[in-house]
Amino acid sequence: MPPNILARESSEVDWCETNYLHSEYVAEYYNTVSNVVFFVAGPLMMYLLHPYACKRTLAVHLVWTMFTLVGLFSAYYHMTLSYLGQMLDELSILWVIALGYSVWFPRPYFPEFIKNRNQFGTAIFIIATISTALSFAKPVINAYVLNCITFHILYIMVKEIRKAALDSQFGSASECALPLNHLCELPHTLALLHASGSCC
């Protein structure tokens, strides 16, 4: 850890764009400005998904609140390239993925020892907390955890898409009317995948 975690350019990671090219106050201008999408998409998704959240779980709002914080922390990081900004950026991505994972991960894929979504959410919370603690000791650990989660999400998505394709091909007429009914999580998963891939 650097001596001053708030200092500009105290982060060890600097690989996205030329620093201070467009502004003397913003290190990575385009990476900073592009985070405005998070400030718009997060609240918009909270509004649009409110009826869904009321029926499913209000934790959906927490996911989109955290999604907005990803934008804030990412903007701070790319503006300053500070070590604190890097940690806030990376850890907020980890936590938004963990929240989305615990809310939308399909039940049929739960490990056998997990009986319900509350237990699954608790297990995810424990893993995310351990990963957060380890990230302060060795920040590169967070990148490996995010990559493992991303590959697992991709694997499950491919399985679900194949399953949906088979259901629509060989299912009953009522199933064919909405063949991707059990994939309502797909847009959220894609948003989380995008967030996990935004290392720059």
MDTraj code that builds the backbone (N, CA, C; nanometers):
import mdtraj as md
import numpy as np

residues = "MET PRO PRO ASN ILE LEU ALA ARG GLU SER SER GLU VAL ASP TRP CYS GLU THR ASN TYR LEU HIS SER GLU TYR VAL ALA GLU TYR TYR ASN THR VAL SER ASN VAL VAL PHE PHE VAL ALA GLY PRO LEU MET MET TYR LEU LEU HIS PRO TYR ALA CYS LYS ARG THR LEU ALA VAL HIS LEU VAL TRP THR MET PHE THR LEU VAL GLY LEU PHE SER ALA TYR TYR HIS MET THR LEU SER TYR LEU GLY GLN MET LEU ASP GLU LEU SER ILE LEU TRP VAL ILE ALA LEU GLY TYR SER VAL TRP PHE PRO ARG PRO TYR PHE PRO GLU PHE ILE LYS ASN ARG ASN GLN PHE GLY THR ALA ILE PHE ILE ILE ALA THR ILE SER THR ALA LEU SER PHE ALA LYS PRO VAL ILE ASN ALA TYR VAL LEU ASN CYS ILE THR PHE HIS ILE LEU TYR ILE MET VAL LYS GLU ILE ARG LYS ALA ALA LEU ASP SER GLN PHE GLY SER ALA SER GLU CYS ALA LEU PRO LEU ASN HIS LEU CYS GLU LEU PRO HIS THR LEU ALA LEU LEU HIS ALA SER GLY SER CYS CYS".split()
xyz = np.array([
    [0.0852, -0.1177, 0.0000],
    [0.0000, 0.0000, 0.0000],
    [0.0897, 0.1239, 0.0000],
    [0.0561, 0.2228, -0.0848],
    [0.1374, 0.3454, -0.0898],
    [0.1223, 0.4261, 0.0390],
    [0.2208, 0.5121, 0.0703],
    [0.2153, 0.5904, 0.1939],
    [0.0934, 0.6823, 0.2010],
    [0.0541, 0.7420, 0.0896],
    [-0.0625, 0.8302, 0.0886],
    [-0.1642, 0.7755, -0.0112],
    [-0.2663, 0.7096, 0.0404],
    [-0.3636, 0.6442, -0.0479],
    [-0.4527, 0.7430, -0.1219],
    [-0.4546, 0.8689, -0.0766],
    [-0.5359, 0.9714, -0.1422],
    [-0.4607, 1.0457, -0.2524],
    [-0.3290, 1.0288, -0.2564],
    [-0.2470, 1.1051, -0.3517],
    [-0.2810, 1.0684, -0.4956],
    [-0.2826, 1.1698, -0.5809],
    [-0.3035, 1.1448, -0.7237],
    [-0.1935, 1.0526, -0.7758],
    [-0.2335, 0.9609, -0.8626],
    [-0.1436, 0.8643, -0.9260],
    [-0.0710, 0.7745, -0.8258],
    [-0.1327, 0.7531, -0.7080],
    [-0.0739, 0.6600, -0.6113],
    [-0.1129, 0.5156, -0.6418],
    [-0.2053, 0.4970, -0.7340],
    [-0.2440, 0.3624, -0.7763],
    [-0.1335, 0.3006, -0.8606],
    [-0.1172, 0.1699, -0.8473],
    [-0.0176, 0.0994, -0.9282],
    [-0.0711, 0.0701, -1.0679],
    [-0.2013, 0.0849, -1.0867],
    [-0.2643, 0.0525, -1.2151],
    [-0.2880, 0.1812, -1.2932],
    [-0.2285, 0.1886, -1.4110],
    [-0.2470, 0.3042, -1.4988],
    [-0.2249, 0.2563, -1.6415],
    [-0.3325, 0.2160, -1.7054],
    [-0.3150, 0.1524, -1.8354],
    [-0.4220, 0.1867, -1.9361],
    [-0.5068, 0.2792, -1.9057],
    [-0.6240, 0.2995, -1.9902],
    [-0.6074, 0.4057, -2.0987],
    [-0.5624, 0.5211, -2.0644],
    [-0.5478, 0.6277, -2.1642],
    [-0.4404, 0.7250, -2.1175],
    [-0.3987, 0.8124, -2.2051],
    [-0.2955, 0.9101, -2.1712],
    [-0.3466, 1.0023, -2.0612],
    [-0.2647, 1.0215, -1.9594],
    [-0.3069, 1.0998, -1.8430],
    [-0.3021, 1.2500, -1.8688],
    [-0.4011, 1.3186, -1.8164],
    [-0.4113, 1.4650, -1.8188],
    [-0.4004, 1.5232, -1.9597],
    [-0.4485, 1.4503, -2.0571],
    [-0.4420, 1.4966, -2.1953],
    [-0.5465, 1.6043, -2.2230],
    [-0.6660, 1.5905, -2.1662],
    [-0.7764, 1.6823, -2.1946],
    [-0.8068, 1.7789, -2.0805],
    [-0.7515, 1.7524, -1.9635],
    [-0.7763, 1.8391, -1.8487],
    [-0.6617, 1.8233, -1.7496],
    [-0.6250, 1.9328, -1.6866],
    [-0.5182, 1.9248, -1.5868],
    [-0.5687, 1.8694, -1.4541],
    [-0.7022, 1.8552, -1.4398],
    [-0.7618, 1.8058, -1.3156],
    [-0.8082, 1.6605, -1.3255],
    [-0.8250, 1.6103, -1.4468],
    [-0.8791, 1.4759, -1.4681],
    [-0.7735, 1.3909, -1.5383],
    [-0.7281, 1.2859, -1.4692],
    [-0.6211, 1.2020, -1.5246],
    [-0.6662, 1.1321, -1.6522],
    [-0.7722, 1.0555, -1.6440],
    [-0.8227, 0.9823, -1.7603],
    [-0.9608, 1.0372, -1.7950],
    [-0.9617, 1.1336, -1.8819],
    [-1.0821, 1.2117, -1.9115],
    [-1.1982, 1.1251, -1.9596],
    [-1.1770, 1.0464, -2.0641],
    [-1.2880, 0.9696, -2.1227],
    [-1.3382, 0.8608, -2.0283],
    [-1.2482, 0.7975, -1.9563],
    [-1.2914, 0.6975, -1.8585],
    [-1.3687, 0.7615, -1.7439],
    [-1.3364, 0.8843, -1.7104],
    [-1.4102, 0.9545, -1.6056],
    [-1.5483, 0.9945, -1.6548],
    [-1.5545, 1.0591, -1.7700],
    [-1.6812, 1.1100, -1.8237],
    [-1.7767, 0.9964, -1.8607],
    [-1.7233, 0.8844, -1.9069],
    [-1.8102, 0.7734, -1.9494],
    [-1.8905, 0.7142, -1.8341],
    [-1.8530, 0.7445, -1.7124],
    [-1.9263, 0.6925, -1.5969],
    [-2.0608, 0.7600, -1.5762],
    [-2.0900, 0.8628, -1.6528],
    [-2.2212, 0.9268, -1.6437],
    [-2.3320, 0.8256, -1.6745],
    [-2.3012, 0.7249, -1.7540],
    [-2.3986, 0.6193, -1.7861],
    [-2.4483, 0.5521, -1.6582],
    [-2.3597, 0.5295, -1.5631],
    [-2.3983, 0.4665, -1.4371],
    [-2.4936, 0.5559, -1.3578],
    [-2.4719, 0.6875, -1.3635],
    [-2.5576, 0.7811, -1.2896],
    [-2.6975, 0.7882, -1.3487],
    [-2.7093, 0.7614, -1.4775],
    [-2.8399, 0.7615, -1.5442],
    [-2.9045, 0.6235, -1.5340],
    [-2.8283, 0.5191, -1.5663],
    [-2.8841, 0.3835, -1.5726],
    [-2.9278, 0.3318, -1.4361],
    [-2.8498, 0.3569, -1.3318],
    [-2.8844, 0.3063, -1.1987],
    [-3.0206, 0.3537, -1.1507],
    [-3.0419, 0.4860, -1.1387],
    [-3.1734, 0.5346, -1.0953],
    [-3.2860, 0.4981, -1.1920],
    [-3.2569, 0.4996, -1.3225],
    [-3.3590, 0.4627, -1.4205],
    [-3.4028, 0.3175, -1.4010],
    [-3.3076, 0.2278, -1.3812],
    [-3.3415, 0.0871, -1.3592],
    [-3.4163, 0.0684, -1.2275],
    [-3.3819, 0.1455, -1.1248],
    [-3.4574, 0.1380, -0.9989],
    [-3.6030, 0.1750, -1.0226],
    [-3.6243, 0.2801, -1.0997],
    [-3.7606, 0.3248, -1.1295],
    [-3.8351, 0.2215, -1.2140],
    [-3.7709, 0.1753, -1.3209],
    [-3.8365, 0.0813, -1.4116],
    [-3.8627, -0.0546, -1.3472],
    [-3.7747, -0.0963, -1.2581],
    [-3.7883, -0.2285, -1.1971],
    [-3.8562, -0.2260, -1.0605],
    [-3.9128, -0.1121, -1.0225],
    [-3.9785, -0.1052, -0.8915],
    [-4.0917, -0.2073, -0.8777],
    [-4.1816, -0.2219, -0.9762],
    [-4.2862, -0.3243, -0.9627],
    [-4.2266, -0.4657, -0.9494],
    [-4.1227, -0.4928, -1.0257],
    [-4.0543, -0.6223, -1.0176],
    [-3.9926, -0.6412, -0.8792],
    [-3.9284, -0.5361, -0.8264],
    [-3.8649, -0.5441, -0.6947],
    [-3.9680, -0.5686, -0.5856],
    [-4.0853, -0.5077, -0.5989],
    [-4.1906, -0.5276, -0.4989],
    [-4.2378, -0.6726, -0.4968],
    [-4.2395, -0.7366, -0.6127],
    [-4.2840, -0.8766, -0.6196],
    [-4.1718, -0.9738, -0.5834],
    [-4.0494, -0.9443, -0.6257],
    [-3.9380, -1.0390, -0.6072],
    [-3.8666, -1.0137, -0.4746],
    [-3.7964, -0.9028, -0.4664],
    [-3.7260, -0.8634, -0.3442],
    [-3.6797, -0.7186, -0.3593],
    [-3.6868, -0.6446, -0.2511],
    [-3.6421, -0.5051, -0.2559],
    [-3.4895, -0.4946, -0.2666],
    [-3.4207, -0.6068, -0.2520],
    [-3.2750, -0.6071, -0.2705],
    [-3.2373, -0.5681, -0.4130],
    [-3.3324, -0.5766, -0.5055],
    [-3.3081, -0.5320, -0.6433],
    [-3.2674, -0.3846, -0.6424],
    [-3.3315, -0.3050, -0.5571],
    [-3.2963, -0.1625, -0.5473],
    [-3.1534, -0.1448, -0.4954],
    [-3.1128, -0.2331, -0.4062],
    [-2.9768, -0.2263, -0.3533],
    [-2.8740, -0.2523, -0.4637],
    [-2.9060, -0.3450, -0.5535],
    [-2.8167, -0.3737, -0.6665],
    [-2.7972, -0.2480, -0.7501],
    [-2.9074, -0.1791, -0.7825],
    [-2.8970, -0.0610, -0.8692],
    [-2.8379, 0.0588, -0.7960],
    [-2.8558, 0.0654, -0.6641],
    [-2.7884, 0.1693, -0.5858],
    [-2.6374, 0.1458, -0.5907],
    [-2.5984, 0.0205, -0.5728],
    [-2.4560, -0.0131, -0.5787],
    [-2.4009, 0.0087, -0.7188],
    [-2.4819, -0.0192, -0.8198],
    [-2.4430, 0.0042, -0.9592],
    [-2.4101, 0.1525, -0.9797],
    [-2.4915, 0.2404, -0.9226],
    [-2.4667, 0.3845, -0.9311],
    [-2.3373, 0.4208, -0.8587],
    [-2.3133, 0.3575, -0.7430],
    [-2.1891, 0.3826, -0.6698],
    [-2.0666, 0.3357, -0.7484],
    [-2.0816, 0.2291, -0.8268],
    [-1.9716, 0.1856, -0.9138],
    [-1.9316, 0.3015, -1.0049],
    [-2.0305, 0.3698, -1.0612],
    [-2.0026, 0.4845, -1.1476],
    [-1.9315, 0.5964, -1.0737],
    [-1.9776, 0.6253, -0.9521],
    [-1.9169, 0.7311, -0.8714],
    [-1.7714, 0.6972, -0.8384],
    [-1.7492, 0.5751, -0.7891],
    [-1.6138, 0.5353, -0.7502],
    [-1.5218, 0.5216, -0.8710],
    [-1.5762, 0.4744, -0.9818],
    [-1.4958, 0.4630, -1.1034],
    [-1.4555, 0.6014, -1.1541],
    [-1.5491, 0.6957, -1.1492],
    [-1.5177, 0.8329, -1.1911],
    [-1.4080, 0.8916, -1.1017],
    [-1.4208, 0.8696, -0.9703],
    [-1.3197, 0.9191, -0.8764],
    [-1.1829, 0.8568, -0.9070],
    [-1.1825, 0.7260, -0.9300],
    [-1.0558, 0.6581, -0.9587],
    [-0.9916, 0.7116, -1.0864],
    [-1.0673, 0.7170, -1.1952],
    [-1.0093, 0.7590, -1.3229],
    [-0.9765, 0.9083, -1.3250],
    [-1.0398, 0.9839, -1.2372],
    [-1.0092, 1.1264, -1.2275],
    [-0.8768, 1.1483, -1.1540],
    [-0.8511, 1.0656, -1.0512],
    [-0.7339, 1.0883, -0.9663],
    [-0.6241, 0.9838, -0.9807],
    [-0.6605, 0.8636, -1.0238],
    [-0.5694, 0.7491, -1.0243],
    [-0.5076, 0.7270, -0.8865],
    [-0.5871, 0.7527, -0.7822],
    [-0.5395, 0.7305, -0.6461],
    [-0.5602, 0.5845, -0.6067],
    [-0.4818, 0.5393, -0.5105],
    [-0.4936, 0.4024, -0.4610],
    [-0.6312, 0.3812, -0.3980],
    [-0.6782, 0.4798, -0.3219],
    [-0.8117, 0.4689, -0.2622],
    [-0.9176, 0.4579, -0.3714],
    [-0.9045, 0.5381, -0.4757],
    [-0.9987, 0.5311, -0.5875],
    [-0.9985, 0.3947, -0.6534],
    [-0.8798, 0.3374, -0.6713],
    [-0.8689, 0.2041, -0.7310],
    [-0.9414, 0.1014, -0.6450],
    [-0.9184, 0.1057, -0.5139],
    [-0.9819, 0.0096, -0.4233],
    [-1.1333, 0.0271, -0.4220],
    [-1.1794, 0.1525, -0.4159],
    [-1.3243, 0.1767, -0.4171],
    [-1.3868, 0.1286, -0.5479],
    [-1.3199, 0.1547, -0.6585],
    [-1.3694, 0.1128, -0.7898],
    [-1.3793, -0.0393, -0.7973],
    [-1.2708, -0.1074, -0.7663],
    [-1.2683, -0.2532, -0.7781],
    [-1.3619, -0.3208, -0.6789],
    [-1.3637, -0.2728, -0.5562],
    [-1.4482, -0.3371, -0.4552],
    [-1.5962, -0.3102, -0.4787],
    [-1.6295, -0.1928, -0.5314],
    [-1.7714, -0.1674, -0.5613],
    [-1.8192, -0.2587, -0.6738],
    [-1.7322, -0.2880, -0.7696],
    [-1.7675, -0.3822, -0.8763],
    [-1.7891, -0.5211, -0.8165],
    [-1.6997, -0.5622, -0.7276],
    [-1.7150, -0.6919, -0.6610],
    [-1.8491, -0.6996, -0.5881],
    [-1.8843, -0.5940, -0.5160],
    [-2.0067, -0.5968, -0.4359],
    [-2.1324, -0.5887, -0.5210],
    [-2.1312, -0.5142, -0.6303],
    [-2.2510, -0.5114, -0.7155],
    [-2.2709, -0.6477, -0.7811],
    [-2.1623, -0.7133, -0.8177],
    [-2.1744, -0.8476, -0.8746],
    [-2.2232, -0.9451, -0.7679],
    [-2.1693, -0.9346, -0.6473],
    [-2.2130, -1.0228, -0.5385],
    [-2.3618, -1.0035, -0.5094],
    [-2.4063, -0.8784, -0.5067],
    [-2.5489, -0.8514, -0.4831],
    [-2.6350, -0.9081, -0.5955],
    [-2.5943, -0.8824, -0.7190],
    [-2.6694, -0.9357, -0.8328],
    [-2.6704, -1.0872, -0.8335],
    [-2.5584, -1.1452, -0.7993],
    [-2.5453, -1.2906, -0.7913],
    [-2.6447, -1.3470, -0.6899],
    [-2.6498, -1.2847, -0.5719],
    [-2.7372, -1.3372, -0.4667],
    [-2.8853, -1.3167, -0.4982],
    [-2.9181, -1.2146, -0.5762],
    [-3.0587, -1.1877, -0.6102],
    [-3.1037, -1.2696, -0.7303],
    [-3.0208, -1.2807, -0.8346],
    [-3.0669, -1.3361, -0.9622],
    [-3.0088, -1.4715, -1.0009],
    [-2.9161, -1.5247, -0.9259],
    [-2.8579, -1.6530, -0.9647],
    [-2.9665, -1.7606, -0.9626],
    [-2.9800, -1.8395, -1.0707],
    [-3.0886, -1.9390, -1.0781],
    [-3.0788, -2.0459, -0.9688],
    [-3.1908, -2.0699, -0.9016],
    [-3.1967, -2.1671, -0.7923],
    [-3.1501, -2.3082, -0.8295],
    [-3.1817, -2.3569, -0.9485],
    [-3.1388, -2.4937, -0.9813],
    [-2.9868, -2.5144, -0.9748],
    [-2.9103, -2.4062, -0.9774],
    [-2.7645, -2.4175, -0.9748],
    [-2.7052, -2.3946, -0.8363],
    [-2.7899, -2.3774, -0.7345],
    [-2.7382, -2.3629, -0.5985],
    [-2.6643, -2.4914, -0.5598],
    [-2.5582, -2.4799, -0.4795],
    [-2.4954, -2.6014, -0.4258],
    [-2.5969, -2.6789, -0.3405],
    [-2.5794, -2.8091, -0.3283],
    [-2.6774, -2.8922, -0.2580],
    [-2.6947, -2.8553, -0.1120],
    [-2.5883, -2.8088, -0.0474],
    [-2.5986, -2.7772, 0.0950],
    [-2.6730, -2.6463, 0.1205],
    [-2.7034, -2.5710, 0.0162],
    [-2.7781, -2.4454, 0.0303],
    [-2.9245, -2.4728, 0.0001],
    [-3.0101, -2.4399, 0.0966],
    [-3.1520, -2.4753, 0.0861],
    [-3.2403, -2.3637, 0.0315],
    [-3.1983, -2.2390, 0.0449],
    [-3.2834, -2.1287, -0.0015],
    [-3.1973, -2.0089, -0.0395],
    [-3.2624, -1.9056, -0.0927],
    [-3.1905, -1.7874, -0.1409],
    [-3.1258, -1.7090, -0.0263],
    [-3.1864, -1.7098, 0.0924],
    [-3.1249, -1.6396, 0.2058],
    [-2.9901, -1.7013, 0.2418],
    [-2.9837, -1.8349, 0.2452],
    [-2.8567, -1.9021, 0.2728],
    [-2.7554, -1.8733, 0.1618],
    [-2.8031, -1.8725, 0.0380],
    [-2.7148, -1.8433, -0.0749],
    [-2.6597, -1.7013, -0.0634],
    [-2.7475, -1.6061, -0.0321],
    [-2.7049, -1.4671, -0.0149],
    [-2.6038, -1.4520, 0.0973],
    [-2.6248, -1.5258, 0.2070],
    [-2.5306, -1.5222, 0.3190],
    [-2.3943, -1.5765, 0.2769],
    [-2.3946, -1.6871, 0.2023],
    [-2.2683, -1.7450, 0.1542],
    [-2.1953, -1.6469, 0.0624],
    [-2.2690, -1.5822, -0.0273],
    [-2.2086, -1.4840, -0.1182],
    [-2.1532, -1.3657, -0.0387],
    [-2.2273, -1.3201, 0.0627],
    [-2.1826, -1.2097, 0.1483],
    [-2.0509, -1.2459, 0.2174],
    [-2.0414, -1.3673, 0.2696],
    [-1.9191, -1.4108, 0.3380],
    [-1.8013, -1.4142, 0.2403],
    [-1.8237, -1.4698, 0.1220],
    [-1.7170, -1.4764, 0.0207],
    [-1.6726, -1.3361, -0.0213],
    [-1.7693, -1.2455, -0.0428],
    [-1.7357, -1.1080, -0.0829],
    [-1.6611, -1.0348, 0.0285],
    [-1.6997, -1.0596, 0.1537],
    [-1.6323, -0.9961, 0.2671],
    [-1.4880, -1.0449, 0.2783],
    [-1.4681, -1.1761, 0.2641],
    [-1.3317, -1.2318, 0.2685],
    [-1.2486, -1.1761, 0.1536],
    [-1.3075, -1.1706, 0.0350],
    [-1.2363, -1.1163, -0.0811],
    [-1.2007, -0.9694, -0.0600],
    [-1.2917, -0.8940, 0.0008],
    [-1.2654, -0.7526, 0.0301],
    [-1.1469, -0.7394, 0.1249],
    [-1.1465, -0.8195, 0.2322],
    [-1.0367, -0.8140, 0.3292],
    [-0.9041, -0.8523, 0.2627],
    [-0.9069, -0.9576, 0.1810],
    [-0.7847, -1.0006, 0.1123],
    [-0.7361, -0.8958, 0.0119],
    [-0.8299, -0.8206, -0.0455],
    [-0.7932, -0.7176, -0.1431],
    [-0.7082, -0.6082, -0.0812],
    [-0.7312, -0.5796, 0.0465],
    [-0.6494, -0.4780, 0.1122],
    [-0.5078, -0.5300, 0.1368],
    [-0.4964, -0.6604, 0.1600],
    [-0.3639, -0.7194, 0.1789],
    [-0.2915, -0.7341, 0.0453],
    [-0.3648, -0.7760, -0.0570],
    [-0.3068, -0.7994, -0.1900],
    [-0.4124, -0.7616, -0.2931],
    [-0.4116, -0.6374, -0.3435],
    [-0.5170, -0.5881, -0.4329],
    [-0.5400, -0.6713, -0.5584],
    [-0.4384, -0.7407, -0.6072],
    [-0.4541, -0.8186, -0.7299],
    [-0.5527, -0.9344, -0.7105],
    [-0.5765, -0.9757, -0.5870],
    [-0.6710, -1.0846, -0.5585],
    [-0.8091, -1.0505, -0.6114],
    [-0.8477, -0.9245, -0.5986],
    [-0.9811, -0.8829, -0.6431],
    [-1.0012, -0.9100, -0.7920],
    [-0.8995, -0.8867, -0.8718],
    [-0.9109, -0.9116, -1.0162],
    [-0.9368, -1.0592, -1.0436],
    [-0.8691, -1.1468, -0.9711],
    [-0.8903, -1.2908, -0.9903],
    [-1.0304, -1.3325, -0.9466],
    [-1.0772, -1.2776, -0.8355],
    [-1.2130, -1.3097, -0.7887],
    [-1.3153, -1.2628, -0.8913],
    [-1.2995, -1.1402, -0.9418],
    [-1.3928, -1.0883, -1.0425],
    [-1.3913, -1.1738, -1.1688],
    [-1.2737, -1.2161, -1.2123],
    [-1.2653, -1.3011, -1.3316],
    [-1.3313, -1.4366, -1.3086],
    [-1.3103, -1.4958, -1.1924],
    [-1.3745, -1.6247, -1.1616],
    [-1.5261, -1.6111, -1.1630],
    [-1.5769, -1.5059, -1.1010],
    [-1.7217, -1.4839, -1.0987],
    [-1.7735, -1.4620, -1.2406],
    [-1.7023, -1.3828, -1.3189],
    [-1.7449, -1.3545, -1.4562],
    [-1.7504, -1.4823, -1.5394],
    [-1.6484, -1.5662, -1.5291],
    [-1.6497, -1.6919, -1.6045],
    [-1.7631, -1.7824, -1.5588],
    [-1.7904, -1.7831, -1.4293],
    [-1.9009, -1.8650, -1.3789],
    [-2.0348, -1.8128, -1.4303],
    [-2.0526, -1.6820, -1.4310],
    [-2.1764, -1.6230, -1.4837],
    [-2.1914, -1.6569, -1.6321],
    [-2.0837, -1.6445, -1.7082],
    [-2.0893, -1.6790, -1.8509],
    [-2.1270, -1.8255, -1.8713],
    [-2.0689, -1.9132, -1.7916],
    [-2.0987, -2.0559, -1.8009],
    [-2.2474, -2.0818, -1.7744],
    [-2.3003, -2.0230, -1.6688],
    [-2.4422, -2.0414, -1.6347],
    [-2.5309, -1.9803, -1.7428],
    [-2.4926, -1.8636, -1.7954],
    [-2.5723, -1.8011, -1.9015],
    [-2.5799, -1.8901, -2.0247],
    [-2.4671, -1.9478, -2.0639],
    [-2.4668, -2.0364, -2.1806],
    [-2.5578, -2.1567, -2.1555],
    [-2.5490, -2.2145, -2.0356],
    [-2.6364, -2.3283, -2.0022],
    [-2.7834, -2.2882, -2.0088],
    [-2.8164, -2.1724, -1.9536],
    [-2.9559, -2.1268, -1.9514],
    [-3.0067, -2.0926, -2.0915],
    [-2.9223, -2.0334, -2.1726],
    [-2.9635, -1.9992, -2.3094],
    [-2.9867, -2.1265, -2.3902],
    [-2.8982, -2.2248, -2.3736],
    [-2.9192, -2.3532, -2.4424],
    [-3.0475, -2.4201, -2.3942],
    [-3.0706, -2.4154, -2.2645],
    [-3.1922, -2.4737, -2.2067],
    [-3.3160, -2.4035, -2.2612],
    [-3.3099, -2.2708, -2.2698],
    [-3.4234, -2.1941, -2.3227],
    [-3.4476, -2.2271, -2.4692],
    [-3.3402, -2.2444, -2.5447],
    [-3.3549, -2.2786, -2.6865],
    [-3.4201, -2.4152, -2.7020],
    [-3.3804, -2.5111, -2.6194],
    [-3.4417, -2.6442, -2.6241],
    [-3.5876, -2.6389, -2.5800],
    [-3.6151, -2.5617, -2.4736],
    [-3.7533, -2.5474, -2.4264],
    [-3.8424, -2.4903, -2.5352],
    [-3.7933, -2.3900, -2.6062],
    [-3.8766, -2.3275, -2.7095],
    [-3.8909, -2.4178, -2.8314],
    [-3.7929, -2.5032, -2.8532],
    [-3.7975, -2.5927, -2.9686],
    [-3.8879, -2.7134, -2.9431],
    [-3.8850, -2.7660, -2.8201],
    [-3.9578, -2.8893, -2.7918],
    [-4.0652, -2.8730, -2.6852],
    [-4.0842, -2.7518, -2.6327],
    [-4.1805, -2.7307, -2.5248],
    [-4.3229, -2.7247, -2.5744],
    [-4.4139, -2.7054, -2.4798],
    [-4.5562, -2.6953, -2.5135],
    [-4.5859, -2.5587, -2.5727],
    [-4.7080, -2.5412, -2.6209],
    [-4.7469, -2.4143, -2.6843],
    [-4.7382, -2.2993, -2.5858],
    [-4.7747, -2.3230, -2.4600],
    [-4.7697, -2.2144, -2.3616],
    [-4.6256, -2.1743, -2.3329],
    [-4.5350, -2.2731, -2.3338],
    [-4.3943, -2.2411, -2.3121],
    [-4.3362, -2.1666, -2.4308],
    [-4.3839, -2.2004, -2.5513],
    [-4.3303, -2.1372, -2.6721],
    [-4.3690, -1.9907, -2.6818],
    [-4.4782, -1.9530, -2.6152],
    [-4.5216, -1.8134, -2.6210],
    [-4.4162, -1.7220, -2.5602],
    [-4.3475, -1.7706, -2.4579],
    [-4.2433, -1.6907, -2.3944],
    [-4.1262, -1.7833, -2.3600],
    [-4.0475, -1.8223, -2.4605],
    [-3.9447, -1.9240, -2.4388],
    [-3.8339, -1.8820, -2.3435],
    [-3.8120, -1.7554, -2.3257],
    [-3.7048, -1.7107, -2.2370],
    [-3.7595, -1.6605, -2.1043],
    [-3.8754, -1.7110, -2.0649],
    [-3.9401, -1.6656, -1.9426],
    [-3.8493, -1.6803, -1.8204],
    [-3.7779, -1.7916, -1.8112],
    [-3.6924, -1.8122, -1.6943],
    [-3.5596, -1.7379, -1.7066],
    [-3.5426, -1.6596, -1.8110],
    [-3.4205, -1.5824, -1.8286],
    [-3.4414, -1.4337, -1.8019],
    [-3.5356, -1.4012, -1.7145],
    [-3.5596, -1.2590, -1.6873],
    [-3.4370, -1.1932, -1.6251],
    [-3.3457, -1.2757, -1.5739],
    [-3.2238, -1.2220, -1.5139],
    [-3.1212, -1.1784, -1.6180],
    [-3.1387, -1.2181, -1.7447],
    [-3.0368, -1.1955, -1.8468],
    [-2.9919, -1.0494, -1.8591],
    [-3.0836, -0.9506, -1.8690],
    [-3.0356, -0.8120, -1.8808],
    [-2.9526, -0.7690, -1.7604],
    [-2.9915, -0.8156, -1.6425],
    [-2.9183, -0.7787, -1.5221],
    [-2.7808, -0.8443, -1.5223],
    [-2.7765, -0.9701, -1.5642],
    [-2.6493, -1.0413, -1.5711],
    [-2.5556, -0.9731, -1.6693],
    [-2.6091, -0.9315, -1.7842],
    [-2.5259, -0.8630, -1.8835],
    [-2.4733, -0.7312, -1.8292],
    [-2.5568, -0.6581, -1.7556],
    [-2.5119, -0.5317, -1.6962],
    [-2.4011, -0.5576, -1.5953],
    [-2.4165, -0.6625, -1.5157],
    [-2.3138, -0.6947, -1.4177],
    [-2.1854, -0.7415, -1.4852],
    [-2.2002, -0.8168, -1.5943],
    [-2.0822, -0.8582, -1.6694],
    [-2.0083, -0.7373, -1.7246],
    [-2.0847, -0.6407, -1.7747],
    [-2.0222, -0.5189, -1.8261],
    [-1.9467, -0.4482, -1.7141],
    [-2.0093, -0.4406, -1.5973],
    [-1.9448, -0.3744, -1.4841],
    [-1.8178, -0.4483, -1.4439],
    [-1.8229, -0.5816, -1.4433],
    [-1.7048, -0.6573, -1.4020],
    [-1.5926, -0.6467, -1.5043],
    [-1.6278, -0.6220, -1.6286],
    [-1.5257, -0.6108, -1.7322],
    [-1.4694, -0.4716, -1.7457],
    [-1.5229, -0.3769, -1.6703],
    [-1.4771, -0.2382, -1.6869],
    [-1.3555, -0.2121, -1.6001],
    [-1.2451, -0.2760, -1.6346],
    [-1.1216, -0.2543, -1.5598],
    [-1.0588, -0.1217, -1.5986],
    [-1.1015, -0.0659, -1.7072],
    [-1.0450, 0.0618, -1.7536],
    [-1.1435, 0.1739, -1.7335],
])
top = md.Topology()
chain = top.add_chain()
for i, resn in enumerate(residues, 1):
    res = top.add_residue(resn, chain, resSeq=i)
    for name in ("N", "CA", "C"):
        top.add_atom(name, md.element.get_by_symbol(name[0]), res)
traj = md.Trajectory(xyz[None], top)
